[in-house]
Amino acid sequence: MLLTREERKVWYYNQTHKTIDGIIYKQCTRCNEFKPMDKDSFYT
Ligand SMILES: [Zn+2]
């Protein structure tokens, strides 16, 4: 699979983010759990 740099960025974003009921969840890089992106869990 050949991806441009921009496509890789989108692909990676889609792997680590998802939206449920209008809330964006981001996958934690340490425990791989999806956590809502609020100010407490952002980038943790
Ligand atoms: Zn975590």
mmCIF file of the protein (N, C-alpha, C, O) and its ligand, coordinates in Angstrom:
data_MODEL
# 
_entry.id   MODEL 
# 
loop_
_entity.id 
_entity.type 
_entity.pdbx_number_of_molecules 
1 polymer     1 
2 non-polymer 1 
# 
_entity_poly.entity_id                      1 
_entity_poly.type                           'polypeptide(L)' 
_entity_poly.nstd_linkage                   no 
_entity_poly.nstd_monomer                   no 
_entity_poly.pdbx_seq_one_letter_code       MLLTREERKVWYYNQTHKTIDGIIYKQCTRCNEFKPMDKDSFYT 
_entity_poly.pdbx_seq_one_letter_code_can   MLLTREERKVWYYNQTHKTIDGIIYKQCTRCNEFKPMDKDSFYT 
_entity_poly.pdbx_strand_id                 A 
# 
loop_
_entity_poly_seq.entity_id 
_entity_poly_seq.num 
_entity_poly_seq.mon_id 
_entity_poly_seq.hetero 
1 1  MET n 
1 2  LEU n 
1 3  LEU n 
1 4  THR n 
1 5  ARG n 
1 6  GLU n 
1 7  GLU n 
1 8  ARG n 
1 9  LYS n 
1 10 VAL n 
1 11 TRP n 
1 12 TYR n 
1 13 TYR n 
1 14 ASN n 
1 15 GLN n 
1 16 THR n 
1 17 HIS n 
1 18 LYS n 
1 19 THR n 
1 20 ILE n 
1 21 ASP n 
1 22 GLY n 
1 23 ILE n 
1 24 ILE n 
1 25 TYR n 
1 26 LYS n 
1 27 GLN n 
1 28 CYS n 
1 29 THR n 
1 30 ARG n 
1 31 CYS n 
1 32 ASN n 
1 33 GLU n 
1 34 PHE n 
1 35 LYS n 
1 36 PRO n 
1 37 MET n 
1 38 ASP n 
1 39 LYS n 
1 40 ASP n 
1 41 SER n 
1 42 PHE n 
1 43 TYR n 
1 44 THR n 
# 
loop_
_struct_asym.id 
_struct_asym.entity_id 
A 1 
B 2 
# 
loop_
_chem_comp.id 
_chem_comp.type 
_chem_comp.mon_nstd_flag 
ARG 'L-peptide linking' y 
ASN 'L-peptide linking' y 
ASP 'L-peptide linking' y 
CYS 'L-peptide linking' y 
GLN 'L-peptide linking' y 
GLU 'L-peptide linking' y 
GLY 'peptide linking'   y 
HIS 'L-peptide linking' y 
ILE 'L-peptide linking' y 
LEU 'L-peptide linking' y 
LYS 'L-peptide linking' y 
MET 'L-peptide linking' y 
PHE 'L-peptide linking' y 
PRO 'L-peptide linking' y 
SER 'L-peptide linking' y 
THR 'L-peptide linking' y 
TRP 'L-peptide linking' y 
TYR 'L-peptide linking' y 
VAL 'L-peptide linking' y 
ZN  non-polymer         . 
# 
_pdbx_entity_nonpoly.entity_id   2 
_pdbx_entity_nonpoly.name        ? 
_pdbx_entity_nonpoly.comp_id     ZN 
# 
_pdbx_nonpoly_scheme.asym_id         B 
_pdbx_nonpoly_scheme.entity_id       2 
_pdbx_nonpoly_scheme.mon_id          ZN 
_pdbx_nonpoly_scheme.ndb_seq_num     1 
_pdbx_nonpoly_scheme.pdb_seq_num     101 
_pdbx_nonpoly_scheme.auth_seq_num    101 
_pdbx_nonpoly_scheme.pdb_mon_id      ZN 
_pdbx_nonpoly_scheme.auth_mon_id     ZN 
_pdbx_nonpoly_scheme.pdb_strand_id   A 
_pdbx_nonpoly_scheme.pdb_ins_code    . 
# 
loop_
_atom_site.group_PDB 
_atom_site.id 
_atom_site.type_symbol 
_atom_site.label_atom_id 
_atom_site.label_alt_id 
_atom_site.label_comp_id 
_atom_site.label_asym_id 
_atom_site.label_entity_id 
_atom_site.label_seq_id 
_atom_site.pdbx_PDB_ins_code 
_atom_site.Cartn_x 
_atom_site.Cartn_y 
_atom_site.Cartn_z 
_atom_site.occupancy 
_atom_site.B_iso_or_equiv 
_atom_site.pdbx_formal_charge 
_atom_site.auth_seq_id 
_atom_site.auth_comp_id 
_atom_site.auth_asym_id 
_atom_site.auth_atom_id 
_atom_site.pdbx_PDB_model_num 
ATOM   1   N  N  . MET A 1 1  ? 0.851   -1.193 0.000  1.00 0.00 ? 1   MET A N  1 
ATOM   2   C  CA . MET A 1 1  ? 0.000   0.000  0.000  1.00 0.00 ? 1   MET A CA 1 
ATOM   3   C  C  . MET A 1 1  ? 0.885   1.241  0.000  1.00 0.00 ? 1   MET A C  1 
ATOM   4   O  O  . MET A 1 1  ? 1.726   1.425  0.880  1.00 0.00 ? 1   MET A O  1 
ATOM   5   N  N  . LEU A 1 2  ? 0.680   2.078  -0.997 1.00 0.00 ? 2   LEU A N  1 
ATOM   6   C  CA . LEU A 1 2  ? 1.511   3.271  -1.138 1.00 0.00 ? 2   LEU A CA 1 
ATOM   7   C  C  . LEU A 1 2  ? 0.694   4.505  -0.779 1.00 0.00 ? 2   LEU A C  1 
ATOM   8   O  O  . LEU A 1 2  ? -0.321  4.794  -1.411 1.00 0.00 ? 2   LEU A O  1 
ATOM   9   N  N  . LEU A 1 3  ? 1.138   5.218  0.226  1.00 0.00 ? 3   LEU A N  1 
ATOM   10  C  CA . LEU A 1 3  ? 0.419   6.405  0.657  1.00 0.00 ? 3   LEU A CA 1 
ATOM   11  C  C  . LEU A 1 3  ? 1.338   7.616  0.602  1.00 0.00 ? 3   LEU A C  1 
ATOM   12  O  O  . LEU A 1 3  ? 2.530   7.532  0.897  1.00 0.00 ? 3   LEU A O  1 
ATOM   13  N  N  . THR A 1 4  ? 0.759   8.729  0.221  1.00 0.00 ? 4   THR A N  1 
ATOM   14  C  CA . THR A 1 4  ? 1.522   9.971  0.304  1.00 0.00 ? 4   THR A CA 1 
ATOM   15  C  C  . THR A 1 4  ? 1.623   10.385 1.765  1.00 0.00 ? 4   THR A C  1 
ATOM   16  O  O  . THR A 1 4  ? 0.946   9.831  2.631  1.00 0.00 ? 4   THR A O  1 
ATOM   17  N  N  . ARG A 1 5  ? 2.470   11.356 2.023  1.00 0.00 ? 5   ARG A N  1 
ATOM   18  C  CA . ARG A 1 5  ? 2.631   11.822 3.400  1.00 0.00 ? 5   ARG A CA 1 
ATOM   19  C  C  . ARG A 1 5  ? 1.295   12.318 3.951  1.00 0.00 ? 5   ARG A C  1 
ATOM   20  O  O  . ARG A 1 5  ? 0.960   12.074 5.111  1.00 0.00 ? 5   ARG A O  1 
ATOM   21  N  N  . GLU A 1 6  ? 0.537   13.016 3.104  1.00 0.00 ? 6   GLU A N  1 
ATOM   22  C  CA . GLU A 1 6  ? -0.741  13.568 3.543  1.00 0.00 ? 6   GLU A CA 1 
ATOM   23  C  C  . GLU A 1 6  ? -1.745  12.444 3.809  1.00 0.00 ? 6   GLU A C  1 
ATOM   24  O  O  . GLU A 1 6  ? -2.506  12.505 4.775  1.00 0.00 ? 6   GLU A O  1 
ATOM   25  N  N  . GLU A 1 7  ? -1.744  11.425 2.957  1.00 0.00 ? 7   GLU A N  1 
ATOM   26  C  CA . GLU A 1 7  ? -2.663  10.302 3.153  1.00 0.00 ? 7   GLU A CA 1 
ATOM   27  C  C  . GLU A 1 7  ? -2.322  9.520  4.416  1.00 0.00 ? 7   GLU A C  1 
ATOM   28  O  O  . GLU A 1 7  ? -3.213  9.040  5.116  1.00 0.00 ? 7   GLU A O  1 
ATOM   29  N  N  . ARG A 1 8  ? -1.035  9.396  4.701  1.00 0.00 ? 8   ARG A N  1 
ATOM   30  C  CA . ARG A 1 8  ? -0.623  8.706  5.935  1.00 0.00 ? 8   ARG A CA 1 
ATOM   31  C  C  . ARG A 1 8  ? -1.147  9.443  7.157  1.00 0.00 ? 8   ARG A C  1 
ATOM   32  O  O  . ARG A 1 8  ? -1.580  8.830  8.133  1.00 0.00 ? 8   ARG A O  1 
ATOM   33  N  N  . LYS A 1 9  ? -1.098  10.775 7.086  1.00 0.00 ? 9   LYS A N  1 
ATOM   34  C  CA . LYS A 1 9  ? -1.567  11.593 8.198  1.00 0.00 ? 9   LYS A CA 1 
ATOM   35  C  C  . LYS A 1 9  ? -3.048  11.343 8.436  1.00 0.00 ? 9   LYS A C  1 
ATOM   36  O  O  . LYS A 1 9  ? -3.481  11.169 9.575  1.00 0.00 ? 9   LYS A O  1 
ATOM   37  N  N  . VAL A 1 10 ? -3.825  11.327 7.354  1.00 0.00 ? 10  VAL A N  1 
ATOM   38  C  CA . VAL A 1 10 ? -5.263  11.082 7.459  1.00 0.00 ? 10  VAL A CA 1 
ATOM   39  C  C  . VAL A 1 10 ? -5.507  9.665  7.971  1.00 0.00 ? 10  VAL A C  1 
ATOM   40  O  O  . VAL A 1 10 ? -6.354  9.446  8.837  1.00 0.00 ? 10  VAL A O  1 
ATOM   41  N  N  . TRP A 1 11 ? -4.763  8.713  7.431  1.00 0.00 ? 11  TRP A N  1 
ATOM   42  C  CA . TRP A 1 11 ? -4.915  7.319  7.849  1.00 0.00 ? 11  TRP A CA 1 
ATOM   43  C  C  . TRP A 1 11 ? -4.634  7.189  9.341  1.00 0.00 ? 11  TRP A C  1 
ATOM   44  O  O  . TRP A 1 11 ? -5.396  6.556  10.072 1.00 0.00 ? 11  TRP A O  1 
ATOM   45  N  N  . TYR A 1 12 ? -3.544  7.786  9.782  1.00 0.00 ? 12  TYR A N  1 
ATOM   46  C  CA . TYR A 1 12 ? -3.178  7.691  11.197 1.00 0.00 ? 12  TYR A CA 1 
ATOM   47  C  C  . TYR A 1 12 ? -4.232  8.361  12.067 1.00 0.00 ? 12  TYR A C  1 
ATOM   48  O  O  . TYR A 1 12 ? -4.593  7.851  13.127 1.00 0.00 ? 12  TYR A O  1 
ATOM   49  N  N  . TYR A 1 13 ? -4.728  9.521  11.604 1.00 0.00 ? 13  TYR A N  1 
ATOM   50  C  CA . TYR A 1 13 ? -5.757  10.213 12.371 1.00 0.00 ? 13  TYR A CA 1 
ATOM   51  C  C  . TYR A 1 13 ? -6.985  9.331  12.526 1.00 0.00 ? 13  TYR A C  1 
ATOM   52  O  O  . TYR A 1 13 ? -7.563  9.239  13.609 1.00 0.00 ? 13  TYR A O  1 
ATOM   53  N  N  . ASN A 1 14 ? -7.383  8.680  11.432 1.00 0.00 ? 14  ASN A N  1 
ATOM   54  C  CA . ASN A 1 14 ? -8.572  7.823  11.474 1.00 0.00 ? 14  ASN A CA 1 
ATOM   55  C  C  . ASN A 1 14 ? -8.356  6.602  12.368 1.00 0.00 ? 14  ASN A C  1 
ATOM   56  O  O  . ASN A 1 14 ? -9.313  6.080  12.939 1.00 0.00 ? 14  ASN A O  1 
ATOM   57  N  N  . GLN A 1 15 ? -7.129  6.150  12.493 1.00 0.00 ? 15  GLN A N  1 
ATOM   58  C  CA . GLN A 1 15 ? -6.837  5.022  13.371 1.00 0.00 ? 15  GLN A CA 1 
ATOM   59  C  C  . GLN A 1 15 ? -6.941  5.411  14.846 1.00 0.00 ? 15  GLN A C  1 
ATOM   60  O  O  . GLN A 1 15 ? -7.291  4.585  15.690 1.00 0.00 ? 15  GLN A O  1 
ATOM   61  N  N  . THR A 1 16 ? -6.639  6.659  15.146 1.00 0.00 ? 16  THR A N  1 
ATOM   62  C  CA . THR A 1 16 ? -6.501  7.065  16.544 1.00 0.00 ? 16  THR A CA 1 
ATOM   63  C  C  . THR A 1 16 ? -7.634  7.955  17.026 1.00 0.00 ? 16  THR A C  1 
ATOM   64  O  O  . THR A 1 16 ? -7.651  8.365  18.187 1.00 0.00 ? 16  THR A O  1 
ATOM   65  N  N  . HIS A 1 17 ? -8.594  8.263  16.134 1.00 0.00 ? 17  HIS A N  1 
ATOM   66  C  CA . HIS A 1 17 ? -9.718  9.100  16.525 1.00 0.00 ? 17  HIS A CA 1 
ATOM   67  C  C  . HIS A 1 17 ? -11.013 8.476  16.044 1.00 0.00 ? 17  HIS A C  1 
ATOM   68  O  O  . HIS A 1 17 ? -11.059 7.833  14.996 1.00 0.00 ? 17  HIS A O  1 
ATOM   69  N  N  . LYS A 1 18 ? -12.067 8.676  16.828 1.00 0.00 ? 18  LYS A N  1 
ATOM   70  C  CA . LYS A 1 18 ? -13.392 8.329  16.343 1.00 0.00 ? 18  LYS A CA 1 
ATOM   71  C  C  . LYS A 1 18 ? -14.408 9.227  17.007 1.00 0.00 ? 18  LYS A C  1 
ATOM   72  O  O  . LYS A 1 18 ? -14.172 9.762  18.091 1.00 0.00 ? 18  LYS A O  1 
ATOM   73  N  N  . THR A 1 19 ? -15.551 9.390  16.344 1.00 0.00 ? 19  THR A N  1 
ATOM   74  C  CA . THR A 1 19 ? -16.579 10.295 16.838 1.00 0.00 ? 19  THR A CA 1 
ATOM   75  C  C  . THR A 1 19 ? -17.834 9.505  17.155 1.00 0.00 ? 19  THR A C  1 
ATOM   76  O  O  . THR A 1 19 ? -18.366 8.804  16.295 1.00 0.00 ? 19  THR A O  1 
ATOM   77  N  N  . ILE A 1 20 ? -18.307 9.618  18.386 1.00 0.00 ? 20  ILE A N  1 
ATOM   78  C  CA . ILE A 1 20 ? -19.548 8.969  18.797 1.00 0.00 ? 20  ILE A CA 1 
ATOM   79  C  C  . ILE A 1 20 ? -20.459 10.017 19.412 1.00 0.00 ? 20  ILE A C  1 
ATOM   80  O  O  . ILE A 1 20 ? -20.087 10.689 20.374 1.00 0.00 ? 20  ILE A O  1 
ATOM   81  N  N  . ASP A 1 21 ? -21.669 10.156 18.845 1.00 0.00 ? 21  ASP A N  1 
ATOM   82  C  CA . ASP A 1 21 ? -22.630 11.143 19.323 1.00 0.00 ? 21  ASP A CA 1 
ATOM   83  C  C  . ASP A 1 21 ? -22.027 12.535 19.406 1.00 0.00 ? 21  ASP A C  1 
ATOM   84  O  O  . ASP A 1 21 ? -22.301 13.278 20.348 1.00 0.00 ? 21  ASP A O  1 
ATOM   85  N  N  . GLY A 1 22 ? -21.209 12.890 18.429 1.00 0.00 ? 22  GLY A N  1 
ATOM   86  C  CA . GLY A 1 22 ? -20.652 14.235 18.374 1.00 0.00 ? 22  GLY A CA 1 
ATOM   87  C  C  . GLY A 1 22 ? -19.462 14.466 19.279 1.00 0.00 ? 22  GLY A C  1 
ATOM   88  O  O  . GLY A 1 22 ? -18.912 15.566 19.321 1.00 0.00 ? 22  GLY A O  1 
ATOM   89  N  N  . ILE A 1 23 ? -19.059 13.428 20.008 1.00 0.00 ? 23  ILE A N  1 
ATOM   90  C  CA . ILE A 1 23 ? -17.898 13.554 20.892 1.00 0.00 ? 23  ILE A CA 1 
ATOM   91  C  C  . ILE A 1 23 ? -16.702 12.868 20.230 1.00 0.00 ? 23  ILE A C  1 
ATOM   92  O  O  . ILE A 1 23 ? -16.792 11.719 19.799 1.00 0.00 ? 23  ILE A O  1 
ATOM   93  N  N  . ILE A 1 24 ? -15.598 13.580 20.156 1.00 0.00 ? 24  ILE A N  1 
ATOM   94  C  CA . ILE A 1 24 ? -14.402 13.018 19.532 1.00 0.00 ? 24  ILE A CA 1 
ATOM   95  C  C  . ILE A 1 24 ? -13.623 12.226 20.576 1.00 0.00 ? 24  ILE A C  1 
ATOM   96  O  O  . ILE A 1 24 ? -13.321 12.728 21.658 1.00 0.00 ? 24  ILE A O  1 
ATOM   97  N  N  . TYR A 1 25 ? -13.303 10.976 20.233 1.00 0.00 ? 25  TYR A N  1 
ATOM   98  C  CA . TYR A 1 25 ? -12.499 10.138 21.114 1.00 0.00 ? 25  TYR A CA 1 
ATOM   99  C  C  . TYR A 1 25 ? -11.128 9.945  20.492 1.00 0.00 ? 25  TYR A C  1 
ATOM   100 O  O  . TYR A 1 25 ? -10.994 9.730  19.287 1.00 0.00 ? 25  TYR A O  1 
ATOM   101 N  N  . LYS A 1 26 ? -10.122 10.026 21.334 1.00 0.00 ? 26  LYS A N  1 
ATOM   102 C  CA . LYS A 1 26 ? -8.763  9.841  20.864 1.00 0.00 ? 26  LYS A CA 1 
ATOM   103 C  C  . LYS A 1 26 ? -8.169  8.627  21.561 1.00 0.00 ? 26  LYS A C  1 
ATOM   104 O  O  . LYS A 1 26 ? -8.376  8.420  22.757 1.00 0.00 ? 26  LYS A O  1 
ATOM   105 N  N  . GLN A 1 27 ? -7.430  7.830  20.802 1.00 0.00 ? 27  GLN A N  1 
ATOM   106 C  CA . GLN A 1 27 ? -6.845  6.627  21.383 1.00 0.00 ? 27  GLN A CA 1 
ATOM   107 C  C  . GLN A 1 27 ? -5.610  6.994  22.186 1.00 0.00 ? 27  GLN A C  1 
ATOM   108 O  O  . GLN A 1 27 ? -4.723  7.701  21.708 1.00 0.00 ? 27  GLN A O  1 
ATOM   109 N  N  . CYS A 1 28 ? -5.570  6.503  23.409 1.00 0.00 ? 28  CYS A N  1 
ATOM   110 C  CA . CYS A 1 28 ? -4.420  6.739  24.276 1.00 0.00 ? 28  CYS A CA 1 
ATOM   111 C  C  . CYS A 1 28 ? -3.222  5.957  23.737 1.00 0.00 ? 28  CYS A C  1 
ATOM   112 O  O  . CYS A 1 28 ? -3.334  4.777  23.406 1.00 0.00 ? 28  CYS A O  1 
ATOM   113 N  N  . THR A 1 29 ? -2.086  6.628  23.657 1.00 0.00 ? 29  THR A N  1 
ATOM   114 C  CA . THR A 1 29 ? -0.898  5.969  23.116 1.00 0.00 ? 29  THR A CA 1 
ATOM   115 C  C  . THR A 1 29 ? -0.298  4.981  24.108 1.00 0.00 ? 29  THR A C  1 
ATOM   116 O  O  . THR A 1 29 ? 0.505   4.133  23.719 1.00 0.00 ? 29  THR A O  1 
ATOM   117 N  N  . ARG A 1 30 ? -0.670  5.073  25.376 1.00 0.00 ? 30  ARG A N  1 
ATOM   118 C  CA . ARG A 1 30 ? -0.108  4.168  26.380 1.00 0.00 ? 30  ARG A CA 1 
ATOM   119 C  C  . ARG A 1 30 ? -0.957  2.922  26.571 1.00 0.00 ? 30  ARG A C  1 
ATOM   120 O  O  . ARG A 1 30 ? -0.440  1.805  26.536 1.00 0.00 ? 30  ARG A O  1 
ATOM   121 N  N  . CYS A 1 31 ? -2.286  3.111  26.776 1.00 0.00 ? 31  CYS A N  1 
ATOM   122 C  CA . CYS A 1 31 ? -3.126  1.953  27.073 1.00 0.00 ? 31  CYS A CA 1 
ATOM   123 C  C  . CYS A 1 31 ? -4.034  1.574  25.905 1.00 0.00 ? 31  CYS A C  1 
ATOM   124 O  O  . CYS A 1 31 ? -4.786  0.604  25.999 1.00 0.00 ? 31  CYS A O  1 
ATOM   125 N  N  . ASN A 1 32 ? -3.972  2.340  24.784 1.00 0.00 ? 32  ASN A N  1 
ATOM   126 C  CA . ASN A 1 32 ? -4.748  2.038  23.580 1.00 0.00 ? 32  ASN A CA 1 
ATOM   127 C  C  . ASN A 1 32 ? -6.248  2.130  23.781 1.00 0.00 ? 32  ASN A C  1 
ATOM   128 O  O  . ASN A 1 32 ? -7.013  1.609  22.969 1.00 0.00 ? 32  ASN A O  1 
ATOM   129 N  N  . GLU A 1 33 ? -6.678  2.782  24.843 1.00 0.00 ? 33  GLU A N  1 
ATOM   130 C  CA . GLU A 1 33 ? -8.107  2.962  25.054 1.00 0.00 ? 33  GLU A CA 1 
ATOM   131 C  C  . GLU A 1 33 ? -8.547  4.278  24.433 1.00 0.00 ? 33  GLU A C  1 
ATOM   132 O  O  . GLU A 1 33 ? -7.801  5.257  24.429 1.00 0.00 ? 33  GLU A O  1 
ATOM   133 N  N  . PHE A 1 34 ? -9.769  4.290  23.910 1.00 0.00 ? 34  PHE A N  1 
ATOM   134 C  CA . PHE A 1 34 ? -10.312 5.524  23.356 1.00 0.00 ? 34  PHE A CA 1 
ATOM   135 C  C  . PHE A 1 34 ? -10.884 6.360  24.488 1.00 0.00 ? 34  PHE A C  1 
ATOM   136 O  O  . PHE A 1 34 ? -11.699 5.884  25.278 1.00 0.00 ? 34  PHE A O  1 
ATOM   137 N  N  . LYS A 1 35 ? -10.446 7.612  24.557 1.00 0.00 ? 35  LYS A N  1 
ATOM   138 C  CA . LYS A 1 35 ? -10.907 8.503  25.607 1.00 0.00 ? 35  LYS A CA 1 
ATOM   139 C  C  . LYS A 1 35 ? -11.436 9.784  24.985 1.00 0.00 ? 35  LYS A C  1 
ATOM   140 O  O  . LYS A 1 35 ? -10.893 10.264 23.989 1.00 0.00 ? 35  LYS A O  1 
ATOM   141 N  N  . PRO A 1 36 ? -12.506 10.346 25.573 1.00 0.00 ? 36  PRO A N  1 
ATOM   142 C  CA . PRO A 1 36 ? -13.057 11.580 25.012 1.00 0.00 ? 36  PRO A CA 1 
ATOM   143 C  C  . PRO A 1 36 ? -12.032 12.700 25.092 1.00 0.00 ? 36  PRO A C  1 
ATOM   144 O  O  . PRO A 1 36 ? -11.298 12.825 26.073 1.00 0.00 ? 36  PRO A O  1 
ATOM   145 N  N  . MET A 1 37 ? -11.996 13.517 24.034 1.00 0.00 ? 37  MET A N  1 
ATOM   146 C  CA . MET A 1 37 ? -11.028 14.607 23.989 1.00 0.00 ? 37  MET A CA 1 
ATOM   147 C  C  . MET A 1 37 ? -11.580 15.807 24.748 1.00 0.00 ? 37  MET A C  1 
ATOM   148 O  O  . MET A 1 37 ? -12.147 16.722 24.150 1.00 0.00 ? 37  MET A O  1 
ATOM   149 N  N  . ASP A 1 38 ? -11.414 15.799 26.047 1.00 0.00 ? 38  ASP A N  1 
ATOM   150 C  CA . ASP A 1 38 ? -11.703 17.005 26.815 1.00 0.00 ? 38  ASP A CA 1 
ATOM   151 C  C  . ASP A 1 38 ? -10.386 17.492 27.408 1.00 0.00 ? 38  ASP A C  1 
ATOM   152 O  O  . ASP A 1 38 ? -9.334  16.899 27.168 1.00 0.00 ? 38  ASP A O  1 
ATOM   153 N  N  . LYS A 1 39 ? -10.446 18.552 28.167 1.00 0.00 ? 39  LYS A N  1 
ATOM   154 C  CA . LYS A 1 39 ? -9.189  19.146 28.602 1.00 0.00 ? 39  LYS A CA 1 
ATOM   155 C  C  . LYS A 1 39 ? -8.438  18.265 29.602 1.00 0.00 ? 39  LYS A C  1 
ATOM   156 O  O  . LYS A 1 39 ? -7.238  18.448 29.805 1.00 0.00 ? 39  LYS A O  1 
ATOM   157 N  N  . ASP A 1 40 ? -9.128  17.319 30.221 1.00 0.00 ? 40  ASP A N  1 
ATOM   158 C  CA . ASP A 1 40 ? -8.452  16.462 31.199 1.00 0.00 ? 40  ASP A CA 1 
ATOM   159 C  C  . ASP A 1 40 ? -7.709  15.301 30.538 1.00 0.00 ? 40  ASP A C  1 
ATOM   160 O  O  . ASP A 1 40 ? -6.650  14.886 31.009 1.00 0.00 ? 40  ASP A O  1 
ATOM   161 N  N  . SER A 1 41 ? -8.269  14.781 29.446 1.00 0.00 ? 41  SER A N  1 
ATOM   162 C  CA . SER A 1 41 ? -7.667  13.589 28.866 1.00 0.00 ? 41  SER A CA 1 
ATOM   163 C  C  . SER A 1 41 ? -6.956  13.883 27.553 1.00 0.00 ? 41  SER A C  1 
ATOM   164 O  O  . SER A 1 41 ? -6.439  12.971 26.907 1.00 0.00 ? 41  SER A O  1 
ATOM   165 N  N  . PHE A 1 42 ? -6.928  15.140 27.159 1.00 0.00 ? 42  PHE A N  1 
ATOM   166 C  CA . PHE A 1 42 ? -6.283  15.472 25.902 1.00 0.00 ? 42  PHE A CA 1 
ATOM   167 C  C  . PHE A 1 42 ? -4.786  15.174 25.977 1.00 0.00 ? 42  PHE A C  1 
ATOM   168 O  O  . PHE A 1 42 ? -4.089  15.661 26.867 1.00 0.00 ? 42  PHE A O  1 
ATOM   169 N  N  . TYR A 1 43 ? -4.309  14.378 25.045 1.00 0.00 ? 43  TYR A N  1 
ATOM   170 C  CA . TYR A 1 43 ? -2.895  14.021 24.964 1.00 0.00 ? 43  TYR A CA 1 
ATOM   171 C  C  . TYR A 1 43 ? -2.375  13.342 26.225 1.00 0.00 ? 43  TYR A C  1 
ATOM   172 O  O  . TYR A 1 43 ? -1.220  13.546 26.600 1.00 0.00 ? 43  TYR A O  1 
ATOM   173 N  N  . THR A 1 44 ? -3.191  12.552 26.875 1.00 0.00 ? 44  THR A N  1 
ATOM   174 C  CA . THR A 1 44 ? -2.681  11.792 28.023 1.00 0.00 ? 44  THR A CA 1 
ATOM   175 C  C  . THR A 1 44 ? -2.811  10.308 27.725 1.00 0.00 ? 44  THR A C  1 
ATOM   176 O  O  . THR A 1 44 ? -2.442  9.477  28.554 1.00 0.00 ? 44  THR A O  1 
HETATM 177 ZN ZN . ZN  B 2 .  ? -4.083  5.614  28.725 1.00 0.00 2 101 ZN  A ZN 1 
# 
